[in-house]
Amino acid sequence: MTQIVMEFEPSAFSALRLGPKQFGEELKLAAIVQWYAEQRISQAKAAEMLGISRSRLIDELLRRKVPAIQVSADELQHEIYGDL
């Protein structure tokens, strides 16, 4: 597995009241959820990157107030009824 090293001032950890390991895990989770919210990655890819199930990802999206479904009403109508 590839590692990315980032440097933070010690005060960064206290801002979230997390130790360095938990801070890193939160940073990874926050980044992946944001990429999903921006529609840069799919639910399946987000769950894979986090090493969790899609249902656990959906729970996390709900907790962070990120819509789990990223389809507009028009897209959904097209998907259901096709070209009318």
C-alpha positions as CSV (number, residue, x, y, z in Angstrom):
1,M,0.0,0.0,0.0
2,T,1.2,3.5,-0.8
3,Q,1.7,6.0,2.0
4,I,1.5,9.7,1.8
5,V,3.3,11.7,4.4
6,M,1.9,15.1,5.5
7,E,3.3,17.5,8.1
8,F,1.1,19.3,10.6
9,E,1.8,21.5,13.6
10,P,0.9,19.7,16.8
11,S,-1.9,22.2,17.4
12,A,-3.7,20.7,14.4
13,F,-4.4,17.5,16.3
14,S,-5.9,19.4,19.3
15,A,-8.3,21.3,17.0
16,L,-10.2,18.0,16.4
17,R,-9.1,16.5,19.7
18,L,-7.6,13.5,17.9
19,G,-4.2,11.9,18.2
20,P,-2.0,11.7,15.0
21,K,-3.3,8.3,13.9
22,Q,-7.0,9.2,14.4
23,F,-6.3,12.6,12.7
24,G,-4.9,10.8,9.7
25,E,-7.9,8.5,9.5
26,E,-10.3,11.4,9.8
27,L,-8.4,13.3,7.1
28,K,-8.6,10.3,4.7
29,L,-12.3,9.8,5.4
30,A,-13.1,13.5,5.0
31,A,-11.2,13.7,1.6
32,I,-12.9,10.6,0.2
33,V,-16.4,11.8,1.3
34,Q,-15.7,15.2,-0.3
35,W,-14.6,13.6,-3.6
36,Y,-17.8,11.6,-3.6
37,A,-19.8,14.8,-2.8
38,E,-18.1,16.4,-5.8
39,Q,-19.1,13.4,-8.0
40,R,-15.4,12.7,-8.7
41,I,-15.7,9.1,-7.4
42,S,-18.6,6.6,-7.1
43,Q,-20.0,5.1,-4.0
44,A,-18.3,1.8,-4.9
45,K,-14.9,3.5,-5.3
46,A,-15.3,5.5,-2.1
47,A,-16.2,2.4,-0.1
48,E,-13.3,0.5,-1.7
49,M,-10.8,3.3,-0.9
50,L,-12.0,3.3,2.7
51,G,-12.0,-0.5,3.0
52,I,-15.7,-0.4,4.2
53,S,-19.0,-1.7,2.9
54,R,-21.3,0.6,0.8
55,S,-23.9,0.4,3.6
56,R,-21.2,1.7,6.1
57,L,-20.3,4.4,3.6
58,I,-24.0,5.5,3.3
59,D,-24.1,5.7,7.1
60,E,-21.1,8.0,7.0
61,L,-22.6,10.1,4.3
62,L,-25.7,10.5,6.3
63,R,-23.7,11.4,9.4
64,R,-21.9,14.1,7.4
65,K,-25.1,15.3,5.7
66,V,-23.9,14.4,2.2
67,P,-26.6,13.1,-0.1
68,A,-26.2,9.4,-0.8
69,I,-28.0,9.6,-4.2
70,Q,-26.5,11.9,-6.7
71,V,-29.1,11.8,-9.4
72,S,-31.3,14.7,-10.5
73,A,-35.1,14.3,-10.9
74,D,-34.6,14.6,-14.7
75,E,-31.9,11.9,-14.7
76,L,-34.1,9.6,-12.6
77,Q,-37.1,10.2,-14.9
78,H,-35.0,9.4,-18.0
79,E,-33.7,6.3,-16.3
80,I,-37.2,5.1,-15.5
81,Y,-39.1,6.1,-18.6
82,G,-36.4,6.5,-21.2
83,D,-36.8,9.1,-24.0
84,L,-40.4,10.2,-24.1
